[in-house]
């Protein structure tokens, strides 16, 4: 397995833990404080979705760059 594949698998595991127990229950399961007018619980999920998009974009770009070389 390549290093970028291992990094993606590690990210998926961390992301899964942060969106279910223990991460969400301990860190993200709060209504207050409001951040940018939305509850922290909603921001927690949106932030992980955006982070996942950016990680997958970087993974795709790294794969495309490797194919060109």
C-alpha positions, -999 to 999 in steps of 0.1 A, spaced: 0 0 0 12 35 -8 17 61 19 -11 83 6 -35 53 8 -26 46 44 -30 83 52 -65 83 37 -75 52 57 -62 69 89 -82 100 81 -114 80 74 -110 62 108 -105 95 126 -134 111 108 -157 82 117 -147 85 154 -153 122 154 -188 119 139 -199 92 162 -190 82 198 -165 92 213 -157 123 193 -192 137 187 -205 129 221 -175 144 239 -167 174 217 -194 182 192 -227 175 210 -234 210 222 -260 235 212 -242 265 227 -220 283 219 -234 296 186 -206 300 160 -215 322 130 -251 320 141 -254 282 140 -252 257 169 -218 240 175 -234 206 168 -243 217 133 -209 234 127 -192 202 139 -208 181 111 -204 208 85 -167 213 93 -160 175 90 -178 174 57 -157 203 44 -125 187 58 -134 154 41 -139 172 8 -105 188 11 -88 156 20 -104 137 -9 -95 165 -33 -59 164 -21 -59 126 -25 -72 129 -60 -47 155 -70 -18 134 -56 -30 104 -76 -33 125 -108 2 139 -103 16 104 -97 0 92 -130 16 121 -150 51 113 -137 
